[in-house]
Amino acid sequence: MRRSRSTAAFERPSGVVRLWCDTAPAAVRAAGAAVHGTDPHGSVATQGHVIAVPDLLATLTTEAVVHHLDLVVDLPDAPPPGAVALGVAVATVDGLLSDGAVRPNG
């Protein structure tokens, strides 16, 4: 089984789980504040960086979609990522590409 570059950075899968356990609470707090209107344009500090709430949520969604696709690449019956999450991931990656980048069809 192939390992993604991110998970390969950890000797054991528990390393990425610990990292996610640090990030997830910040994401939940930020999303809650944004949804409930208490801080819709706020920022959060996580993993040594400060990031705007919408950018954090898009980043985490994109990361989840990429890891999902990596994990199921050899599992033809596995369900695909959700349509909304996939749309966020595609928009995020597309936004990172230069205007001259060749984008795949479909």
C-alpha positions in Angstrom: 0.0 0.0 0.0 1.3 3.5 -0.9 1.7 6.0 1.9 1.1 9.7 1.3 4.0 12.0 1.7 2.4 13.5 4.8 1.7 10.3 6.6 5.1 9.0 5.5 6.6 11.8 7.7 5.4 9.9 10.7 6.9 6.7 11.9 3.4 5.4 13.0 -0.1 6.5 11.9 -0.6 7.7 15.5 1.6 10.7 14.7 -0.8 12.1 12.1 -3.7 11.3 14.5 -2.0 13.4 17.2 -1.5 16.3 14.7 -5.2 16.1 13.7 -6.2 16.1 17.4 -4.4 19.4 17.8 -5.9 20.9 14.6 -9.5 19.6 14.9 -10.5 21.5 18.1 -9.3 24.8 16.5 -11.3 24.0 13.4 -14.5 23.2 15.3 -14.2 26.4 17.4 -13.5 28.5 14.4 -16.4 27.0 12.4 -18.7 27.4 15.3 -17.8 31.1 15.7 -18.2 31.7 12.0 -21.6 30.0 11.7 -23.0 31.6 14.9 -21.8 35.0 13.8 -19.6 35.7 16.8 -16.5 35.9 14.6 -17.2 35.2 10.9 -14.0 36.9 9.7 -11.8 35.8 12.5 -8.5 34.0 12.5 -7.2 31.0 14.5 -3.7 29.9 15.5 -2.9 26.3 14.9 0.3 24.4 14.2 2.4 27.6 14.6 0.4 29.6 12.0 -2.4 32.1 12.0 -5.0 31.5 9.4 -8.4 33.0 8.5 -11.4 30.8 9.4 -12.6 30.3 5.9 -9.1 29.4 4.7 -8.6 27.0 7.6 -11.9 25.2 6.8 -11.1 25.0 3.0 -7.6 23.8 3.8 -8.8 21.0 6.1 -11.5 20.0 3.7 -9.0 19.8 0.8 -6.6 17.8 3.0 -9.4 15.4 3.9 -10.4 14.9 0.3 -6.8 14.3 -0.9 -6.2 11.8 1.9 -9.5 10.1 1.2 -8.6 9.8 -2.5 -5.1 8.5 -1.6 -6.6 5.9 0.7 -9.2 4.5 -1.7 -7.1 4.6 -5.0 -6.9 0.8 -4.9 -10.4 0.2 -3.6 -12.8 0.3 -6.6 -15.9 -0.1 -4.4 -15.0 2.7 -2.0 -17.4 5.6 -2.0 -16.0 8.9 -3.4 -15.6 12.0 -1.3 -18.8 14.1 -0.9 -19.7 16.4 -3.7 -19.5 19.6 -1.6 -16.1 18.6 -0.1 -14.8 17.7 -3.5 -16.0 21.0 -4.9 -14.1 22.9 -2.1 -11.0 20.8 -2.8 -11.1 21.4 -6.5 -11.6 25.2 -6.1 -8.8 25.3 -3.5 -6.3 23.5 -5.7 -7.4 25.4 -8.8 -6.8 28.6 -6.8 -3.2 27.5 -6.1 -2.4 26.9 -9.8 -1.0 29.6 -12.0 -3.1 31.0 -14.8 -0.8 29.2 -17.3 -1.2 25.8 -15.6 -2.7 23.0 -17.7 -5.7 21.7 -15.9 -7.0 18.2 -16.5 -10.4 17.8 -18.2 -13.3 16.5 -16.1 
